[in-house]
Amino acid sequence: MKKTKKLIIIMKKDLRETFRTKAFYINIGVVIFLMVMLGMETGKQISTLLEGSNISAIQFLLGTFAFMISLMVMMLFCVYINAYTLIMEKIKRSIESLLCTPLSIKQICLGKTLALFLPSIILGWLCTFGSIAGINQFFIVPVLGKFIMPGVAPVIAILVVMPIIVFFLSLLVIALQLIITNIRWVNTIIVFAMFGVAFGLSPVLKFGPSSWNIVFISLGVAVILAIIAFLVFRQVTKERIVLSSKG
């Protein structure tokens, strides 16, 4: 129980810092703009399918759109927005004072990981299902008179597997920032990791709305990312954190 409280304290502290930054809200605006533009484009493609009432094709298009939107939004918030707080901690060297507390390295890493993970997941879900609702409201319901959701497999991948991927990506981001001095190197590695995740998930786009291969491939990517994140996490020590913050 005490360990959980310590994690929550670190998480709340980082979340407060995140919500105070202008970059967080600017990027929310950018994401909403991109979401609207992509939603309109997808809606136009769906409109051409509505003439033949091709429900299966519409579900496939919605599933692909929802999966890619969730991946894009979650990774964007995880990597480029919430990670800003740890960068500022290193610049101000306030991370060193955190090391003087009774908190363990594991608690510090997990607390900061949760501060990245939770907003990314919540915002990703809101954007994804908000987009689906918008496409239905403006393009599908007026023609068919009913609401169409993506297939079960894409929805499970978004609700269950995607959070696993984002959690271990968040852990990787935190671990890299704690042990590497040069922020540019950190950003380069993270960008490669994002491309690796996107490349690993790219076969998902070939499957239909009822194919469970979407879930299996996503789980495979999650396992690989978990192994990499765990190996990097094992390299995090107090000495390396101090050295990286002084660089």
Backbone bond lengths (Angstrom), bond angles and torsions (degrees), N, CA, C in turn:
res aa  C-N    CA-C-N  psi(-1)  N-CA   C-N-CA  omega(-1)  CA-C   N-CA-C  phi
1 M - - - 1.467 - - 1.527 111.50 -
2 K 1.348 116.12 -42.46 1.460 120.02 -179.93 1.520 110.79 -64.67
3 K 1.337 116.31 -39.25 1.460 120.23 179.02 1.521 110.86 -63.36
4 T 1.330 116.12 -39.23 1.466 120.49 178.94 1.517 110.91 -64.41
5 K 1.336 116.67 -41.29 1.463 120.76 178.89 1.521 111.28 -62.51
6 K 1.345 116.67 -39.60 1.458 120.43 178.80 1.524 111.02 -65.00
7 L 1.339 116.38 -39.99 1.467 120.19 177.18 1.517 110.91 -62.01
8 I 1.339 115.78 -41.94 1.460 120.86 -178.80 1.526 110.67 -65.99
9 I 1.327 117.34 -37.08 1.474 121.38 178.94 1.532 110.19 -62.30
10 I 1.340 116.40 -47.57 1.470 120.40 178.57 1.522 110.73 -62.93
11 M 1.329 116.15 -43.66 1.461 120.84 -179.20 1.527 111.04 -61.52
12 K 1.330 117.19 -46.48 1.467 120.86 -179.71 1.525 111.53 -62.65
13 K 1.324 116.75 -39.72 1.464 121.11 179.13 1.523 110.77 -61.33
14 D 1.321 116.68 -47.54 1.463 120.39 -179.71 1.527 111.98 -67.53
15 L 1.327 116.51 -36.72 1.464 119.61 178.17 1.527 111.19 -64.76
16 R 1.332 116.54 -40.09 1.471 119.73 177.30 1.525 110.60 -61.10
17 E 1.325 116.45 -42.43 1.464 120.22 178.95 1.523 110.91 -64.54
18 T 1.325 116.11 -39.46 1.465 120.37 179.87 1.519 111.26 -64.08
19 F 1.332 117.13 -45.64 1.462 121.27 -177.29 1.523 112.99 -70.60
20 R 1.330 116.94 -13.77 1.462 120.09 178.67 1.528 112.89 -87.09
21 T 1.334 116.81 -14.06 1.459 120.32 -176.61 1.527 111.31 -85.31
22 K 1.339 115.27 140.44 1.459 120.49 178.06 1.522 110.98 -68.21
23 A 1.343 115.97 -32.18 1.466 119.87 -177.72 1.523 111.51 -58.27
24 F 1.332 116.73 -34.36 1.463 120.80 -179.37 1.522 110.41 -60.27
25 Y 1.325 116.76 -48.11 1.462 121.00 -176.30 1.530 111.82 -76.42
26 I 1.318 117.28 -31.33 1.464 120.46 175.75 1.527 109.73 -63.37
27 N 1.329 115.33 -44.11 1.462 119.10 -179.44 1.520 112.52 -69.98
28 I 1.330 117.23 -30.12 1.465 119.69 173.36 1.525 109.30 -61.60
29 G 1.345 115.99 -42.90 1.462 120.26 177.78 1.514 111.99 -62.08
30 V 1.340 116.59 -42.16 1.466 121.07 179.01 1.529 110.58 -63.06
31 V 1.336 115.98 -43.31 1.465 120.79 -179.78 1.525 110.73 -63.58
32 I 1.332 117.00 -43.00 1.468 120.46 179.38 1.528 110.39 -62.05
33 F 1.338 115.94 -41.88 1.467 120.37 178.40 1.526 110.92 -60.78
34 L 1.351 116.56 -48.83 1.458 120.53 179.46 1.522 111.37 -62.97
35 M 1.336 115.73 -38.91 1.460 120.60 179.78 1.524 111.01 -62.38
36 V 1.325 116.48 -42.71 1.462 120.92 179.31 1.526 110.86 -64.98
37 M 1.338 116.43 -44.30 1.461 120.29 -179.24 1.533 111.36 -63.90
38 L 1.337 116.29 -46.05 1.466 119.83 179.16 1.529 111.46 -67.11
39 G 1.331 116.25 -36.45 1.456 120.78 177.87 1.520 111.91 -63.90
40 M 1.330 116.13 -40.83 1.468 120.17 178.92 1.522 110.98 -66.31
41 E 1.333 115.70 -40.52 1.462 119.30 179.82 1.532 110.89 -66.13
42 T 1.334 115.74 -42.31 1.470 119.79 177.17 1.526 110.52 -64.77
43 G 1.334 115.93 -39.50 1.463 120.49 178.35 1.519 112.15 -60.54
44 K 1.334 116.34 -38.57 1.467 120.38 178.56 1.529 110.59 -65.41
45 Q 1.344 116.02 -40.18 1.464 119.11 177.98 1.531 111.02 -65.77
46 I 1.324 115.67 -38.08 1.469 120.17 178.35 1.523 110.89 -66.22
47 S 1.324 116.53 -35.10 1.475 120.70 179.68 1.518 111.78 -58.01
48 T 1.341 115.81 -35.83 1.472 118.78 179.01 1.532 111.45 -70.70
49 L 1.346 116.30 -25.86 1.467 120.30 179.37 1.527 112.31 -83.73
50 L 1.333 115.61 -20.96 1.458 119.99 -177.48 1.521 112.44 -67.49
51 E 1.328 115.90 -26.07 1.468 119.55 -178.37 1.527 111.23 -61.81
52 G 1.336 115.93 -34.42 1.464 119.37 178.55 1.515 113.11 -99.64
53 S 1.342 115.81 5.51 1.477 121.97 -178.44 1.527 111.83 50.70
54 N 1.337 114.68 43.61 1.458 121.10 -178.77 1.533 109.28 -82.99
55 I 1.338 116.16 85.08 1.466 121.96 -174.67 1.523 111.64 -63.46
56 S 1.338 116.81 -40.82 1.461 120.71 -178.09 1.531 111.09 -62.06
57 A 1.339 116.32 -43.28 1.465 120.33 179.25 1.525 111.28 -66.93
58 I 1.341 115.46 -36.24 1.470 119.66 178.41 1.525 110.36 -65.95
59 Q 1.337 116.49 -42.71 1.462 120.68 177.41 1.525 111.51 -62.40
60 F 1.328 116.04 -40.08 1.465 120.35 178.48 1.524 110.42 -61.52
61 L 1.337 116.45 -46.07 1.458 120.89 -179.37 1.526 111.04 -65.78
62 L 1.325 117.16 -41.75 1.467 120.80 177.58 1.531 111.50 -64.22
63 G 1.341 115.93 -40.80 1.463 119.99 179.65 1.520 112.08 -64.02
64 T 1.339 115.96 -44.06 1.464 120.70 178.20 1.517 111.00 -63.09
65 F 1.340 115.74 -45.03 1.468 120.92 179.11 1.523 110.94 -61.50
66 A 1.331 117.03 -47.80 1.462 121.17 -177.25 1.527 111.29 -63.62
67 F 1.333 116.66 -42.49 1.465 121.01 -178.76 1.523 110.51 -62.99
68 M 1.334 117.18 -46.15 1.453 120.69 -177.14 1.529 112.01 -71.48
69 I 1.335 116.83 -36.34 1.466 119.65 177.07 1.520 110.62 -64.42
70 S 1.323 117.00 -44.91 1.463 120.13 179.96 1.522 111.07 -62.45
71 L 1.336 116.65 -42.58 1.462 120.79 179.00 1.523 110.94 -63.16
72 M 1.324 116.80 -46.59 1.460 121.47 -177.83 1.527 111.59 -63.10
73 V 1.329 116.71 -48.97 1.461 120.91 -176.09 1.526 111.35 -66.96
74 M 1.333 116.47 -45.70 1.468 119.61 -177.93 1.518 111.65 -63.60
75 M 1.334 117.88 -44.01 1.457 120.12 -179.31 1.519 110.93 -69.92
76 L 1.333 117.25 -36.03 1.470 120.54 179.23 1.521 110.90 -61.66
77 F 1.332 116.57 -49.90 1.463 119.89 -179.89 1.521 111.14 -67.06
78 C 1.311 116.60 -37.89 1.461 120.68 -178.62 1.522 111.46 -63.22
79 V 1.330 116.80 -46.77 1.458 120.97 -170.49 1.521 113.29 -89.49
80 Y 1.319 117.40 -45.90 1.451 119.56 -168.51 1.525 115.52 -97.08
81 I 1.318 118.01 -17.42 1.462 118.77 -174.26 1.514 111.86 -109.71
82 N 1.333 116.77 -64.67 1.455 119.73 -174.63 1.527 112.93 -67.10
83 A 1.342 117.88 -28.36 1.462 120.80 179.27 1.528 111.62 -66.79
84 Y 1.321 116.61 -13.65 1.465 121.95 179.20 1.528 111.24 -56.86
85 T 1.317 117.09 -35.22 1.474 120.37 -176.42 1.522 111.53 -63.87
86 L 1.323 117.89 -40.22 1.460 120.29 -179.56 1.520 111.08 -70.20
87 I 1.325 117.39 -35.90 1.464 120.87 176.82 1.526 110.01 -60.71
88 M 1.328 116.41 -43.97 1.464 120.79 178.92 1.524 110.91 -65.89
89 E 1.323 117.91 -35.25 1.458 121.09 177.04 1.524 110.74 -62.77
90 K 1.319 116.37 -39.44 1.455 119.96 179.62 1.524 110.79 -69.66
91 I 1.334 116.35 -38.91 1.462 120.03 179.41 1.524 110.61 -65.45
92 K 1.330 116.42 -43.45 1.470 121.28 179.60 1.534 112.53 -81.03
93 R 1.336 116.12 -9.30 1.465 123.22 -178.10 1.526 112.76 61.52
94 S 1.322 116.12 26.21 1.462 119.49 176.69 1.522 111.63 -76.44
95 I 1.339 116.22 -14.61 1.462 120.36 178.52 1.528 110.29 -65.07
96 E 1.339 116.03 -29.51 1.460 119.81 -179.27 1.526 111.46 -66.88
97 S 1.331 116.08 -37.06 1.468 119.07 178.27 1.523 111.07 -67.49
98 L 1.325 116.07 -29.79 1.463 119.93 177.92 1.527 110.66 -67.77
99 L 1.318 116.20 -31.65 1.460 120.64 179.22 1.526 112.44 -70.42
100 C 1.331 116.52 -19.18 1.468 120.60 179.69 1.522 112.56 -81.89
101 T 1.311 117.17 -7.03 1.460 121.88 178.87 1.527 109.83 -83.73
102 P 1.342 117.61 169.14 1.476 119.86 179.33 1.528 114.13 -70.31
103 L 1.317 117.23 0.30 1.458 120.70 -178.53 1.528 110.89 -67.37
104 S 1.316 115.83 140.41 1.465 120.39 176.12 1.527 109.85 -84.89
105 I 1.329 115.71 165.45 1.467 120.93 177.57 1.527 110.13 -59.70
106 K 1.320 116.32 -40.59 1.458 121.21 179.69 1.519 111.04 -61.33
107 Q 1.333 117.50 -43.81 1.465 121.37 -179.78 1.524 111.48 -65.79
108 I 1.329 116.32 -40.15 1.463 120.28 178.93 1.524 110.46 -63.68
109 C 1.328 116.13 -47.09 1.470 120.52 -179.16 1.527 111.89 -63.67
110 L 1.327 116.79 -46.61 1.463 120.00 -178.00 1.526 111.57 -67.93
111 G 1.330 116.86 -38.52 1.461 119.84 178.07 1.515 111.64 -61.91
112 K 1.333 116.05 -43.89 1.463 120.59 179.34 1.527 111.47 -71.39
113 T 1.334 115.65 -33.35 1.465 119.59 176.80 1.523 111.03 -63.65
114 L 1.322 116.66 -43.06 1.466 120.60 178.28 1.519 111.59 -63.78
115 A 1.339 116.64 -34.16 1.467 120.40 178.65 1.526 111.36 -67.45
116 L 1.332 117.00 -25.73 1.469 120.80 173.42 1.515 110.98 -83.20
117 F 1.316 114.74 -42.29 1.461 121.84 -170.42 1.530 113.40 -68.30
118 L 1.326 117.31 -50.82 1.465 120.87 -172.14 1.536 112.99 -61.99
119 P 1.355 120.03 -51.09 1.470 118.08 178.32 1.522 112.89 -61.73
120 S 1.338 116.53 -37.33 1.469 120.20 -179.18 1.523 111.22 -62.51
121 I 1.332 116.06 -44.29 1.461 120.44 -179.41 1.527 111.25 -67.77
122 I 1.324 116.86 -47.86 1.466 120.61 -177.49 1.519 110.96 -61.94
123 L 1.337 116.76 -47.26 1.465 120.10 179.68 1.532 110.95 -65.81
124 G 1.335 116.21 -36.97 1.468 119.52 178.04 1.512 112.01 -63.22
125 W 1.331 116.74 -45.01 1.465 120.34 177.70 1.525 111.63 -63.53
126 L 1.335 116.79 -44.12 1.474 120.45 -179.63 1.524 110.85 -60.24
127 C 1.344 116.18 -45.64 1.463 120.06 -179.56 1.524 111.48 -66.05
128 T 1.329 116.31 -41.71 1.465 120.44 -176.89 1.524 111.87 -65.10
129 F 1.334 116.31 -55.41 1.467 119.00 -175.92 1.525 111.86 -76.46
130 G 1.341 116.26 -23.79 1.463 119.00 171.61 1.517 111.15 -66.20
131 S 1.334 116.31 -38.63 1.469 120.73 177.60 1.520 111.55 -66.23
132 I 1.335 115.90 -42.34 1.472 119.40 178.50 1.520 110.65 -61.88
133 A 1.339 115.77 -42.99 1.469 119.55 178.19 1.520 111.15 -62.66
134 G 1.350 116.52 -40.74 1.460 120.31 179.68 1.516 112.76 -65.18
135 I 1.338 116.79 -42.84 1.465 120.70 178.75 1.526 110.73 -63.06
136 N 1.323 116.14 -41.46 1.461 119.80 177.25 1.524 111.62 -63.91
137 Q 1.326 116.00 -44.64 1.461 120.70 -175.31 1.522 112.36 -64.46
138 F 1.326 116.44 -39.89 1.464 119.83 -173.26 1.524 114.43 -97.27
139 F 1.323 117.85 -21.27 1.466 119.02 -174.19 1.534 113.42 -120.95
140 I 1.311 118.52 -41.83 1.465 120.96 -171.22 1.526 112.96 -90.85
141 V 1.322 117.38 -52.52 1.471 121.23 -176.12 1.530 112.64 -59.39
142 P 1.342 119.66 -42.92 1.475 118.70 179.47 1.528 113.93 -59.22
143 V 1.334 117.59 -25.86 1.466 121.08 -177.91 1.529 111.70 -96.84
144 L 1.337 116.92 -49.18 1.465 120.67 -175.63 1.520 112.99 -93.22
145 G 1.316 116.51 -19.73 1.456 120.39 -179.59 1.519 113.76 74.78
146 K 1.322 117.52 15.84 1.463 120.23 177.88 1.525 110.34 -147.28
147 F 1.333 115.07 162.10 1.457 123.57 -177.08 1.528 108.86 -93.61
148 I 1.322 117.32 130.34 1.464 121.92 179.28 1.523 109.80 -114.82
149 M 1.322 114.94 129.21 1.465 121.13 176.80 1.532 109.49 -104.55
150 P 1.332 117.35 158.94 1.469 119.55 172.22 1.526 109.95 -62.23
151 G 1.313 117.07 171.08 1.462 120.50 178.57 1.524 111.91 -63.76
152 V 1.324 115.99 166.30 1.465 121.35 -177.89 1.530 111.20 -62.71
153 A 1.327 117.70 -41.89 1.463 121.70 -176.63 1.532 112.80 -60.35
154 P 1.338 118.93 -49.07 1.474 118.25 177.45 1.527 113.15 -61.49
155 V 1.332 116.93 -37.07 1.467 120.12 -179.59 1.529 110.38 -65.62
156 I 1.342 116.88 -42.97 1.473 120.25 178.04 1.525 110.25 -64.66
157 A 1.324 116.65 -39.60 1.467 120.18 177.81 1.524 110.77 -60.80
158 I 1.335 116.83 -40.74 1.460 121.29 -179.03 1.527 111.57 -71.08
159 L 1.331 116.32 -41.65 1.463 120.31 -174.78 1.531 113.52 -81.89
160 V 1.333 117.55 -29.22 1.467 120.56 -172.87 1.527 112.97 -112.47
161 V 1.339 116.13 -53.94 1.463 119.29 -172.72 1.526 112.26 -78.60
162 M 1.330 116.98 -40.24 1.462 119.69 -179.26 1.530 112.62 -58.41
163 P 1.345 119.17 -41.43 1.468 118.77 175.55 1.525 113.38 -59.56
164 I 1.346 117.57 -34.67 1.468 120.38 177.78 1.525 109.91 -64.44
165 I 1.340 116.00 -44.52 1.463 120.64 178.70 1.522 110.47 -60.94
166 V 1.323 116.50 -46.34 1.469 120.74 -177.54 1.524 111.11 -67.15
167 F 1.336 117.65 -35.85 1.465 119.66 178.77 1.529 110.92 -61.32
168 F 1.329 116.71 -48.69 1.461 119.16 -177.85 1.531 111.66 -72.94
169 L 1.333 117.28 -28.20 1.461 119.38 172.44 1.529 110.01 -66.15
170 S 1.339 116.92 -40.21 1.468 121.50 176.92 1.524 110.84 -62.78
171 L 1.331 116.45 -43.37 1.463 120.62 178.58 1.524 110.84 -62.34
172 L 1.332 116.38 -40.06 1.461 120.89 178.33 1.526 110.75 -64.35
173 V 1.336 116.38 -43.27 1.470 121.14 178.58 1.522 110.48 -59.13
174 I 1.331 117.02 -47.99 1.459 121.76 -178.46 1.525 110.63 -63.56
175 A 1.317 117.43 -47.93 1.465 121.34 -177.83 1.527 111.37 -61.01
176 L 1.331 117.09 -43.05 1.460 120.66 179.48 1.529 111.27 -64.05
177 Q 1.318 116.66 -42.31 1.459 119.75 -179.01 1.526 112.11 -68.09
178 L 1.326 116.62 -26.87 1.463 119.91 -179.17 1.523 113.21 -79.49
179 I 1.331 117.63 -25.30 1.468 119.13 -174.18 1.523 114.16 -111.54
180 I 1.329 118.64 -14.51 1.468 121.03 -178.67 1.525 109.78 -106.86
181 T 1.322 116.14 130.78 1.464 121.75 -176.45 1.521 112.29 -74.23
182 N 1.321 116.50 -49.09 1.462 121.87 -174.35 1.531 110.12 -77.59
183 I 1.331 116.24 114.92 1.462 121.40 -178.35 1.522 111.61 -63.61
184 R 1.347 116.64 -32.53 1.458 119.80 179.30 1.526 111.45 -63.82
185 W 1.334 115.98 -39.86 1.460 119.43 176.73 1.520 110.77 -63.82
186 V 1.331 115.33 -40.72 1.467 120.01 178.44 1.523 110.15 -59.99
187 N 1.332 115.87 -48.67 1.465 120.46 -178.60 1.527 111.59 -62.58
188 T 1.336 115.81 -38.35 1.473 119.75 179.20 1.524 110.99 -63.27
189 I 1.323 116.27 -45.94 1.467 120.47 179.69 1.522 110.76 -63.17
190 I 1.343 116.37 -41.17 1.458 120.42 -178.73 1.534 111.23 -65.83
191 V 1.341 115.90 -39.46 1.469 119.59 177.71 1.528 110.04 -62.17
192 F 1.341 117.20 -43.05 1.462 120.75 176.88 1.526 110.75 -61.90
193 A 1.341 115.94 -38.93 1.469 119.73 178.41 1.528 110.78 -63.76
194 M 1.338 116.65 -40.80 1.468 120.85 178.65 1.523 111.00 -63.86
195 F 1.344 116.11 -43.63 1.463 119.52 177.97 1.526 110.77 -64.37
196 G 1.349 115.61 -36.26 1.455 119.51 177.76 1.517 111.82 -63.50
197 V 1.336 116.54 -42.90 1.465 120.88 177.71 1.528 110.38 -63.68
198 A 1.340 115.48 -46.16 1.471 119.49 -179.58 1.533 111.22 -62.79
199 F 1.341 116.07 -40.63 1.469 119.74 179.31 1.523 110.84 -66.09
200 G 1.343 116.02 -41.12 1.454 119.96 179.14 1.515 112.98 -64.12
201 L 1.336 116.37 -31.39 1.464 120.98 -178.97 1.527 112.97 -90.23
202 S 1.326 117.65 -7.84 1.467 120.29 -175.76 1.529 114.35 -59.09
203 P 1.354 120.10 -33.38 1.475 118.78 177.31 1.517 113.45 -61.99
204 V 1.330 116.93 -19.91 1.472 121.02 179.91 1.526 111.05 -57.83
205 L 1.333 116.47 -32.79 1.469 121.03 -175.76 1.531 112.44 -65.81
206 K 1.322 117.17 -16.07 1.465 120.19 -177.08 1.524 112.86 -86.25
207 F 1.336 117.17 -15.40 1.458 120.35 -173.30 1.516 112.27 -92.72
208 G 1.320 115.77 152.33 1.454 122.09 179.28 1.520 111.91 -75.28
209 P 1.348 116.50 174.09 1.458 121.32 -175.35 1.526 114.09 -66.58
210 S 1.332 117.37 -18.09 1.466 119.83 -177.96 1.531 112.62 -103.83
211 S 1.331 116.82 1.77 1.460 120.03 -176.57 1.532 110.81 -80.75
212 W 1.320 115.61 124.64 1.467 120.91 178.86 1.517 111.96 -80.50
213 N 1.330 117.71 -2.77 1.457 120.73 174.01 1.523 111.02 -60.96
214 I 1.338 115.80 -26.47 1.464 120.52 176.89 1.527 110.22 -58.41
215 V 1.322 115.55 -45.46 1.468 120.81 -179.37 1.525 110.33 -69.83
216 F 1.333 117.61 -42.95 1.469 121.32 -175.79 1.536 111.07 -66.20
217 I 1.321 116.63 -42.89 1.470 120.00 179.06 1.529 110.22 -65.43
218 S 1.337 117.08 -42.05 1.461 121.32 178.75 1.528 110.75 -61.85
219 L 1.343 116.58 -40.06 1.460 120.64 177.53 1.526 111.21 -64.77
220 G 1.324 116.22 -38.18 1.465 120.27 177.65 1.522 111.53 -61.75
221 V 1.332 115.70 -44.29 1.469 120.59 177.06 1.525 110.55 -62.90
222 A 1.334 116.76 -40.32 1.468 121.49 179.33 1.523 111.48 -62.02
223 V 1.342 116.69 -41.30 1.475 121.32 -179.96 1.527 110.58 -64.49
224 I 1.335 116.95 -46.14 1.472 120.97 179.67 1.525 110.45 -61.48
225 L 1.335 116.10 -44.87 1.460 120.27 179.48 1.525 111.28 -64.57
226 A 1.330 116.48 -37.11 1.470 120.98 178.82 1.527 111.01 -63.22
227 I 1.324 116.80 -41.58 1.472 120.85 179.26 1.527 110.68 -63.57
228 I 1.341 116.12 -45.33 1.465 120.36 179.90 1.527 110.68 -63.71
229 A 1.345 116.35 -45.27 1.466 120.52 -179.49 1.527 111.08 -62.53
230 F 1.328 117.02 -39.71 1.461 120.97 179.96 1.527 111.11 -65.92
231 L 1.333 117.16 -41.66 1.460 120.85 179.51 1.527 111.43 -64.12
232 V 1.334 116.58 -40.50 1.468 120.21 178.04 1.524 110.33 -70.18
233 F 1.338 116.47 -40.01 1.463 121.71 180.00 1.530 111.14 -59.17
234 R 1.320 117.36 -34.97 1.463 121.42 -179.95 1.525 112.12 -66.20
235 Q 1.327 117.12 -18.69 1.465 120.87 -179.73 1.529 112.79 -84.95
236 V 1.328 116.52 -7.77 1.469 120.30 -177.18 1.528 109.68 -78.05
237 T 1.332 115.91 119.17 1.460 122.43 175.47 1.530 108.81 -134.05
238 K 1.309 116.12 164.30 1.471 119.64 178.72 1.525 111.15 -60.94
239 E 1.309 116.33 -40.02 1.460 120.42 -179.78 1.524 111.19 -60.80
240 R 1.328 117.40 -44.81 1.460 121.27 -179.11 1.527 111.58 -68.59
241 I 1.328 116.51 -35.73 1.474 119.34 177.96 1.523 110.02 -64.50
242 V 1.328 117.50 -45.04 1.462 121.94 179.63 1.521 110.88 -62.80
243 L 1.339 116.65 -45.52 1.450 120.57 -179.72 1.524 112.10 -63.54
244 S 1.324 117.03 -40.07 1.468 120.85 -179.25 1.525 111.25 -68.38
245 S 1.320 117.53 -33.78 1.467 120.34 -179.32 1.520 111.74 -75.62
246 K 1.334 117.51 -20.81 1.466 120.75 178.95 1.515 112.09 -89.40
247 G 1.323 115.88 -10.70 1.466 118.39 -178.68 1.493 112.82 -72.02
